[in-house]
């Protein structure tokens, strides 16, 4: 049976409207509408659709996909996104769930260890401390944020590098937490986005991130406190005298210079006047649009080990794409800048990935 939801996902991934797909495939818009509403197309039409979308024909006849709705996803910049960008991101989420379902069949991943902190959503700094206590992190810098999140059962994937207006998003699916990151951002921004989305997973999972006014501000405050614990900041930065001092200090917490300045201001280590002056100077030095002195980008421990384990069996990303009946470029997009080396050991101290049968 041809699956209408799968056609819609493929169309959205290619950022095509129904009319655009019809023109590309050489069929009528009425036909596209009928198919997406459940009408079973003829074989010749399926061939045209698959060719136009550059998707394997088998993709459209597989089982029902995980369809994500926008009100279940913590989109951060809805006003900046076009409908096509939003739909493409949601469709990427559906493919990402399928990819991790495939991985879960072959490997034993860490179980989720996130706690419900929705009652603390109006006190995000307190929530950040509580989660740190639950994970026994103390007041030290996290180190590798992606590795920490994956060890706690969070599935990390990448957004399409062409979806520049989407910073990141997160959602729960079948009691599994997912975070999608835009890897075109700086390494520091990506790390902060990871903590921001972690906030949505623990603070707004039950309340709904889009329902509550101020949820994005809560997530920013949570991320700031989670990445830069008050006790550690107060111990390391006792007196700020220059922008250069902030630029040098930011590497300890792997955050953007602007983010550290904000944290120092929130902890009363910077006066309002000094904070504004420092932000202006950071802007002049290029720290508004980027991070001239940056840190190394974090990568996924899970995905790197999965690929290494597959490589040991002479399997590649192309084999994953074939099993999921998706174009190889979709797999590449989902792991873009995340996978790291594809060869090597699937064992690492403190993080075990068990290969299935």
N, C-alpha and C positions, 0 to 999 in steps of 0.2 A: 504494500500500500504506500502510495506517495504521501509524505507528511507535510502538511501545509506550514506548520511551525518551522520546519527545517528550511523550507524555501524562504520564509520571512527572515530567518537568521542569516542565511547566505546573502540575501538581497541587502540587508542592513549592514553586514560586514563590508560589502562593496559600496556602501553609501549611495545606494540607488533607490529612487522612488519607484512605485509601481509602473508609472509611465516610462521612466528611464530604462527599466529592465525590459519592458515591452518593446521599446524601440531597439534596444541592443540585441534582443533575441529574435526580432522580426515577427512578433505576434501582437495581438491586440491587448490593450489595457483591460478590456472586459475579461479576456481569458485569464490574465494575471489575477484579477480580483476574484474570479470564480475559484481559481486554484487555491488562493490563500484563504478562501472561505470553505474549503473542504472538497471541492470538485476534483475528481480523479482525472488527471491529464492523460492524453495518449502518449505512446512511447516517443513519437516524433517530437512532440512538444517538450517532453522531459529532456531529450537530447539537446534541443535548442537552449533550454534554460541552463543546463549544466555547462554547455559551451560558453554561453554569455557570462556566466558567473565564475567560470573556471573552477568549478567544484566537481568532484567525482559524482557520477550518477548515483552510486550506492549511498551517498550521504542522504539523499532525499527519501530513501526507503527504509532507513534505520528506525529504531524505536523513538518514542516521543522525547524531545530534548528538554532540558531544564530551562524554562522560559522565565526570565527575570522581569519583574515589573519595577518601574522607576520609583514607586513609593516604598519599595523594600530595600532600596540601595541608597547609601549615604553620599550622593553626589554633592560636591562642594561648590561648584560654579555653574549652576543651572542657567543663570542669566547670560553667561558668556557662551554657552554651548548652543549650537544649532540643533534642530531636531535630528538631523542626520548623524551628528557627532554623538548625541545622547544614545540613539538607537544602536549605533555601531559599538559603543562601549557596553551596552547591555547585552548585545549579541556576543561580544567577546567574553562576557561573564558566563554565558551559557556554554561556550566552547571550553572555557577554563574549568568549569565543573566537570564536563565530560573528560577532559584531560586528567584531572585528579581522580575521577572514578576509575579510569584506566590504570593509573599509578597505584591506587588502593587495592586493586585486584592482584597486583604483583609484588607489592611491598607493604610492610607494616610500618606505618608512620606514627609519630607521637600523637597521643590522644589529646584533645583540647583541654586546657587547664586555665580557662578564663572564668572569672567570677562575675556574678551579676552585681554591678555597682550603680544601678539605675537610681537608687534612693540617694546617692551622693552626687547626682548630676548637677545640682546647684552649688556643689562644693568640689569642683574638679581637682583642685590641688590635693584635697584630702583623699579623693578617690585614687589619685596617682600614688600617694603614699601607701594606701591600703593594698594596691596591687603589687607594689614593690615589696611590701612585707609578705604578702602571700607567696611571692616568688623568691623570697629570701635574698633580695638584691642588696640590702643595706642602703647606704648612701653613696656608694661608689658609682662612677659612670658605667653605663650599660656595656660599652664595648662594641659588640656587633649586634645591632638591633634586629636585623633580619634573622640571624641565627637564633637569637633568643625567642623571637616570635614563633619561628618554625618548631623549636623545641617544645613550645607550649601548644602545638597543634594548629597554628594558623597557616593556611595555604596562601603562599605568596605568588603572584603572577604579574605579568607586565601588560600595560595597555598598548594599543597600537601607537607606534611612534608618530603617526600622522594625526593623532587626537590630541593636539596641543592645548586645547582649552579645558581639558579634564586633568586636574591635578592628581587625583587618586579617588578610589571609592572602595567601599567594603560592604559585606553582607553576610548573613548566616544562611546556610543551605543544608538541610538534613543534619542539623546540630554540628555543622562544620563551619568554622569562620574563614572567610576569604578576604584578602586585601589585594587590590590591583593598583599598581604604581605606574605613573608616567615616567619612564626612564629617560626622557629628554630633559628633565629638570636636573639641577646640580645634585651632586651626591648628598650634600647637606640638606637640601630641600626634600629629597627622597626619604632620608632618614626621619626628618620631622613629619613628613606625610605619613610614614609608617606608624609613628606614635599617635598622630592625629586620628588615623583610622582605627587604631587599637582602642582609642577612647570611645568611638562610636560603637564598637563591638561590645564594650563592657558597660557603657553609660546609657546608650540609647537603643539597645537591642529590643528591650521590652516596651520602651516608651515610644519609639519611632523617631529617628533622627530628624525627619522633616517636619514632624508635628510640632515639636517644641521650639518656640522662638528662642534664639540665642544658642542653639545646639552647636553651631560652628565655633562660636566664641568659647564655649565650654570645652570643646575638643582642643582648641589651641592652648587654652590654659592647662589642660590635662597634659598635653604633649610637652609643654614647656617645663612643667614640674616633674614629669616622669623622666625626661632626658637630663634635666639639670636640677638635681635634688637640692633643696635649700641649704642643708647643712654643708654639703660639699662646695657649693658656690660660695657660701659665706666664709668657708675656710680657705678657699683658693684665691678669692678676689676680695681683699679687704678694703682696697681703696683704688678707685679708677681715676687715672689722671690723663689718659690719652686714648685715642682711637687705636693706635698701634698696640696698646695693651690688650684691648678687646680682641683684635685680630690674632694676636699671639695666644690668648687664652682659649679661644673658641675650639681649638683642636682637641682639647681635653674631653669635651662633650660631643664633638663631631656635629656641631650645629653651625648655622649661618651666623655671621657677625651681627646682623640685625636682630636675630633671635636671641642672642646672648645679651645684647643691649636691652632688649625688651625685658628679659628675665631680671637683669640687674636693676632696672627701673621698678619692676613690680616688687622687688625685695628691698626697695628704698636705698639701694646702694648708688643710685643715680638720681639726682634731683630732676624735676621736670625740665629745667633749662638745660642741664647737662645732657639729658637724654635727647632733646631736640637737636642740640648742637652736634652730638655724636652721630645721630642719624643723618643729618645733613652732610657731614664730613664723609661718612661711609658711602653715601650716594655719590659724592664727587669722586671717590676712589673706585667706583664700579660695583659696590656691594649691594646695590638695590636690584640690579638686573642679573647679577651673577656672583661668583665667589672666586675672585682672582687668586687667592691663596686657599686652595680647597683640600679636601681629604679624599682618600681612595673610596671609590664606589663599593658598597656592599653587594654581595651576590648571595644567591640562594644555596644553602647547604644541601637541602633536599633535592633540588633539581640537578645540581652537579653530581650528587651521588647516584641518582637514578640513571643519568646518562652514562656515568662511569660503569655502573653495573650492567647496563644494556650493552655498552661497548665491549665488555668482557665476553659477551655472548655473540659478538659481531652483529649487534642490532644498533640501529641509528634512529635519528629523529624521523627519517623517512618511513621507518617501520611503524612508528607511532602514528604518523599521519595516515598510513595505509589502514591500520586497524580502526582508526576513528573515521575513516573515509572523508578526510578534510585535506585541503591543499597544504603542502609543506610550509608555505608562507604563513599559514595560520599558527602552526606550531612554533615557528621562528618568532612570530610576533608575541605569543604568550610567554616566551622565555627570554625575550629581547633584553640583553645586558644583565641577565640574572643567572644564567646557567654556569658561567665560568668555564674552565677546561672540561672537555668531554671525555678525557681519559684519566685513569688513575684509580685509586682505591675508593671503595664505597664505605670505608670505615674511618671514623674520626673520634678522638677522645671526647667523651661526654655526649655523644650523639650517635645513636645506632639506627641504621636503616636495615630492616630485615627483608631479604629477598624471598619472595614467595616461590611456590612450586613452578 
